[in-house]
Amino acid sequence: MYALVDCNNFFVSCERTLNPELENKPVVVLSNNDGCVVSRSKEAKDLGIPMAAPAFKYKELFKKHDVKCFSAKFELYNFKSQEVIEISKSYVGEKDYEVYSIDELFLDLTSFKYVDIFNYCIQLKEEIKNKAKIPVSIGIAPTKTLCKIANRIVKKDPERFNGVFALDTPEKIEKALKWLEIGDVWGIGRRLAIKMHDNGVHKAWDLLQKPEMWVRKVMGIHGVRMINELKGIRQLELDSPSPKKSIAVTRSFMQMLTKKEEVRERVETFGMYCSERLRKQNTCCKMVTVFVQTNRFRKDLPEYRNARTQILPNPTNSSILIGRVVNDLFESIFEEGFHYKKAGVIVNDFVPEDQRLINLFEEDTQNQHLPVMRAMDAMNKKYGKDKVRLGSMSGKNTWGRAQLSPEYEAFLKNNTLPEANFRFH
């Protein structure tokens, strides 16, 4: 059996760990630049606030119902996610888990022959709630696809199932598949769901009634595996996390920028953040890319986009060296007369910090900068993010997160933040 541990309204739940007074109140978390709603509490959902709702369109509703709005706090979400992962990992073997996303992970319970899996997962749910302060739903089933369905059933009526539900009999599986809409099956996208409806497949159970040749023709081998998964025949095993191949810091600006120095400051700041992440995972990069682009949706304005990459003579994670490269690349691609909406820095081609191969014909300043970089990281860890920075960084909030709090500043100051092993979308 597999178990899927899924955090409920994760970003909102994280906000409530900072301020317990938010319990039972409508809460929404906003995206980068405080633009759209990316997480909602149950109370906010009941008010009819949809996912991805533009915040400015719902400003009056927020005010009328006293909806609490918060800027996204990605460092906090990563920290709480790692807490949930560590607790969940302790309930299974060393390699019997898969981190699927920031708020979901699969556990392989196949070896638990003489354990009441349902009560075991109840215990796990309670420990996560007590230690990490995050409510979770757990779906149990013989396959990963059925786990997704079991988890959806739990979230539909959490009080009835006490946060845990198991699809552990053929009767339960059949009943669940006859209830589930085909568009809600894991791996069925919007376009494929339309095609399914056109062929009389409205529920997940209807798909099982189709001949395998039809499924293979419409969905390929992926469809055959899905059919077996829905029947309880395991097709998808746990995936091991792959090492990071790149680090990217990209942002859409709150307002379009036309001044060169304003865009330069943000791009160089993104380079600093890439350097920090490299040092957190004790790696150096050998390649740096910088890009800028205008708003492609503004047809009334001239469009421009460009990117350039540079291979470094010596691998580095120094903010100073990467900052110089970023500045040179930016100079080569920036053009006056455009309204810039987005920019970013990408570093890739990593090597471990202690396994760098040095170019004999280039001066190696990485080791000279390393003590300064470590001192800067230590100061920021102690006093808060960006409290100590390079001169090219203005110190302004480049994320566009206006609605932060003293509790969040205290969190950043008092906790060691691990590097995320997933991307925020």
Secondary structure, DSSP 4 states (H G I P E B T S, - for coil): -EEEEEETTHHHHHHHHH-GGGTTS-EEEE-GGG-BEEEE-HHHHHTT--TT-BGGGGHHHHHHTT-EEEE--HHHHHHHHHHHHHHHHTTS-TT-EEEEETTEEEEE-TT-SSS-HHHHHHHHHHHHHHHT---EEEEEESSHHHHHHHHHHHHHSHHHHTTEEE--SHHHHHHHHHHSBGGGSTT--HHHHHHHHHTT--BHHHHHTS-HHHHHHHHTHHHHHHHHHHHT----PPPPPPPP-EEEEEEEEEEEE--HHHHHHHHHHHHHHHHHHHHHTTEEEEEEEEEEEE-TT-TTS---EEEEEEEEEEEE--HHHHHHHHHHHHHHH--TT--EEEEEEEEEEEEEGGGPPPPTTS---HHHHHHHHHHHHHHHHHH-TTSS--TT---S-TT------HHHHHHHHHSPPPPPSS---
